[in-house]
Amino acid sequence: MTTYDPPAVLAAITANRPAVVLIGGLSIVAMFVFFIEAARMGRRDRVTPMALWMTVLWWPHDGSYLLHFSDWFSRWDHWFMKLFWFAIVVTFLAESTYLVQTIRYARDELSPGLSQPLHTARVLGALAAGVVSWVLIKGAASDELYLLTFMLTLLWGGPSGSALLGRRPDARGQSVLEWVGFTTMAVMYSITSIFFFGGGFFQAWPYVALCVLASVWSAVHLRQIWLSPAPLASWTPRRERTPAAIAV
């Protein structure tokens, strides 16, 4: 399967500007809700709000997007990529917060029996592995505009939340609002990319399947969070739910 043609995709985005701004804008707002709410839940419950393997892959993905500043503001010089750069600033700061929270709060959970310095070294070692993995993935992928890899990060968000819920049936570190935001982000970005990025690659069955899997898994996890004792939001009390209900 061939990849997309960047100039053609950017031209399609401009041709579909109203839909991209409206639907894609909803995705970005939902993205802000998810990332900020996750950080708030991590601080509230004093736990890592994201599986470590997810954080150390998202962090270099978004960080490298920010480092390619000249691509978005000079080489391609396109309004969509420029706006996306500013949005990624928020997500990168949130992911950096997750790393700090993992170091501060997760020693007993992730590194039982080890000292705080050793736990910190383990987390930083995982981050180094994530950076190297991202460099290799990016080098092998023909995805100049990060449009495919962004969808791939959405695919693994649901499994990250499910992994935490399996380890913490009381849903510490997660809220209903957080996963409403994630599910909305996944669905809205899927619609935007499939229907308004110019077809071709974005309407081929592997990409559509990727979007469907990401959206369905996040929706299933949202249901599990709703059935768990997770609060509706970071500023509301925990609900009286039976942790075993998440298996229903």
N, C-alpha and C positions, 0 to 999 in steps of 0.2 A: 504494500500500500504506500503510495507516495504521500509526501507531506504537503502542507499548504504553501502558497506563494505569498510572501509578506506584502508586496505592493498591492496585489489583488485583494487581499484581506483588508488592508487599510482603506482601499478604495470602497469596498463593500460596507465597511463600518461607517464611512462618511456618507455614503448613499442612503444608509439606514439610520442616520443620526438620531431622529426622534425616538425610535424604538430602542436603540442602543443606550441612549441617555436615560430613558424612562426605566426599562427593564434592567439594564446593566447597573443603573444608579441604585435601584432597589437592592440588587445583589451587594453592592458596595456598602450601603447603609447596614444591611443585615450582617455583613462581614465585620463592620465596626462593632455592632452589638455583640457578636460572638466573641471576638478577641478581647474586648474590654471586660465583658461579663466573666469570661473565663479567668482573667487576671484577678478580678474582684473576688471570685469564689475561692481562688487559691489563697488569697490573703485572709479571707474570712475564716476558712476552715484550716488554714495553716498546713496545706498539702500542695503537692504539685498538681496543677489543673489539667495537665496534658501528659500523655505517655512520653517518656524520655525519648524513645526512638522517633516519635513524631516531631517533637520539638527540634531535635538535632538535624532533621531533614528540612523542616520548614525554614529554620533560621538561615542556613546558607542559600536556600532558594530565594528568599526575599532579600537577603543581604546582597546577593550578587545582582539582583534586579536593580537595587539602589545604586550599586557601583557602576552599572552601565548607564549612568546618567547621560553621557554624551550621545549614546545611541538614540535615546528617546527625545532629547531636546536639540540634537544637531543632525545626526545621520538620517533618522526617519522623520523627525520634525513633524510629528502627528499629534493632534490634540488628545486622542484617546490614550496613547502611550504616556503622554505627559500627565494627564489626570490620574492614570493608574499608578504612576510613580509616587505621587503625593499620598494616594491611598495605601501604598505598600509601606510608607514611612510608619503609619499607625500599626500595621501588622508586625513589622520588624521590632518595634519598641515593645509590643505585647509579647512576642516570642522571647525577647531578651529578658523580660520580666519573668516568664515561665522558667527560664534557665536559673535565674537568681532564686526563685521560689523552690525549685528542685534542689538546689544546693542548701538552702536554709532549712527547708521543712522535711525533706524526704530521706534523711539519713537512715532512720529506723526502718522505713519501708523498703528502700532500695539497697541499702548497704548495712544490713543488721550486723552488729558486732564490730564494725569498723569505726575508726576515729573520724572526726569531722574533716581533717585534712585529706584522709584517704578517700572519703566519700566525694569530696570536692574534686579530687584528682580523677576519680572514676567518671564523674559527670563531664569534666572537661575532656577526658579521653573519648567519651562518646561523642562529644561535639566535634572533636577533631576527625573522628571516623565519619561523621555525617558530612563534614565539609569535603573530605576526600571523595566520598561516595557521590556527592552532588557534582563535583568537578568532573568525575568520570561520566555520570549520567548526562550532564549538559553537553559534554564533548561528543558523546555518541548520538545524542538526539538532534534532529534537524528541526529546531524550534526557536527560531531567532527572536520571536516576539513573546516567548514564554506563555503562549496561549494554551498549549497542550499541557505543559508541566503544571500550570495553575490548576487545571482540572484534575490532574493526577494527585495533587496535594489534597483536593477535596475528597477524592476517593478514599484516602487513608485517614481522613478525619473521623469518620464513623467508627472504624475499627479501634482507633485510639480511645474514643469515649467508651466503647464497649469493653475494652481491656481494663480500663479503670473501674468500671462498674462491676466487672467480674471480681476484681480484687477488693473493691469496697462496696458491698451491697447496700450500704447506707447512703451511697451516692455523694459522699463528701467530695467537694471540689467541683461539683457540677450543679447546674440549675436548669429549670425548664426553659427560661428565657434564653439562656445560652444556646440551647439546641434548637429552639425555634429560629434563632438567628442563623445557625449553621445550615439547617434544612432549607430555609428561604434562600440563603446565599447559593447553595448547590443547585437548587431548582432554577433560580433566576439566571444564573450564569449559564446553565445548560441550555435554557431557552434562547438566550442571547446568542451564544456561540453557534448553536445548530441552525437557527433560522436567519441570523443577520450577519454572519461572517463570510457569506458568499458561497455557501454550499461546498461541493467537492469534498475535501478531507473532512470537514466538519459535519457532513451528512453521510459519511461512510459508516457502515455498521459497527466497526470497532470503536470509533469515537462515540457514536450514539449509545452503544452498550456501556461505555465508560461513564457517560453522563447518567444513564438510568441506574447503574449500580451505585454510584455516589449518592444520588438522590434517594433511592430506596433505602440504602443502609442508614443514611442519616435520619430518615423518617422513622424507620424501625427503632433506632436508638432513642429518638425523641419519645416514642411511645414507652419504651422501657424506663426512661427518666421520669415520665409522667406517673408511671405506676410505682416508682420508688419513693422514698421519703425526701427526695430532693426538693429544695424550696422553689417557689415559682420564680424568684429572682434573688439576687445577692442581698437585697435589703428586706426580704420577707422571712418569717420564721420557717423552720423545717416543718413539713407536713406529717401528719400521723398516717403513715402508710406502712404496710408490712414489707420489709426488704424482699421476702420471697416472692412478692407479686411481680417482680421484674421478669420472672421466668414464665409468666403467663403469656 
